[in-house]
Amino acid sequence: MSVKRNITSLARIEVQQSFCYDCSVRIKKELQEIEAITDVQLYPLESLVTFNFKRANTLSNALNVLSEIGYPEKGERLFKKQFSNSVCNC
């Protein structure tokens, strides 16, 4: 008998860009649209995004979405010149 386990992992992503409340709403909405992401939490003062996920490719998708909307992970190279490292995208 095979038992399927629903094991989730916690992602803790420090982003390069700070964000405000309005940006938090957008970030959360974008991440919640990815299947299998739950419990999205945002910490603007720390430039931190956390969420639960089940598969590694889900984490990869989330990192891509964050980069596309202007919040790349710390250490990731910035490709879009219009994003600064210190202010939100409002």
C-alpha positions in Angstrom: 0.0 0.0 0.0 1.4 3.4 -1.0 0.8 6.4 1.2 1.0 9.8 -0.4 2.3 12.5 1.9 1.5 16.1 1.5 4.8 17.5 2.7 5.3 21.3 2.3 8.4 23.3 2.5 8.8 26.9 3.6 10.4 29.4 1.2 12.1 32.4 2.8 13.2 34.8 0.1 15.0 38.1 0.8 14.4 40.4 -2.1 16.7 43.2 -3.3 13.9 45.8 -3.5 12.1 47.2 -0.5 8.3 47.3 -0.8 5.4 49.2 0.7 1.9 48.0 1.6 0.5 48.6 -2.0 3.4 46.6 -3.4 2.8 43.9 -0.9 -0.7 43.4 -2.2 0.6 43.0 -5.7 3.4 40.6 -4.7 1.0 38.4 -2.7 -1.6 38.4 -5.5 1.0 37.3 -8.1 2.4 34.5 -5.9 -1.0 33.2 -4.9 -1.8 32.7 -8.6 0.9 30.0 -8.7 -0.6 26.6 -8.1 0.6 24.9 -4.9 1.7 28.1 -3.1 0.0 28.7 0.2 0.4 31.0 3.2 2.1 33.9 1.5 3.5 36.3 4.1 5.3 39.6 3.4 7.6 41.5 5.7 8.3 44.9 4.1 10.8 46.2 6.7 13.0 43.1 6.1 12.3 42.9 2.3 11.3 39.4 3.0 8.7 37.1 1.3 7.7 33.7 2.8 5.3 31.0 1.6 4.7 27.3 1.6 5.2 25.1 -1.5 5.2 21.4 -2.4 7.5 21.0 -5.4 10.9 22.5 -6.3 9.6 23.8 -9.7 7.0 25.8 -7.7 9.8 27.6 -5.9 11.5 28.3 -9.3 8.3 29.7 -10.7 7.9 32.0 -7.7 11.4 33.3 -8.0 10.8 34.0 -11.7 7.6 35.9 -10.9 9.3 37.9 -8.2 12.0 38.9 -10.7 9.5 39.8 -13.4 7.6 42.2 -11.2 10.8 43.9 -10.0 11.6 42.0 -6.8 14.5 39.6 -7.5 16.1 37.6 -4.8 19.1 39.1 -3.1 22.2 38.1 -5.0 20.4 37.7 -8.3 21.6 40.0 -11.0 19.3 42.9 -12.0 18.5 43.0 -15.7 16.0 45.8 -15.7 17.5 49.2 -15.3 14.3 50.9 -14.1 14.4 49.0 -10.8 16.5 50.5 -8.1 17.8 48.5 -5.1 16.3 50.8 -2.5 12.8 51.8 -3.3 9.6 50.0 -4.1 8.0 50.0 -7.5 5.0 52.3 -6.7 
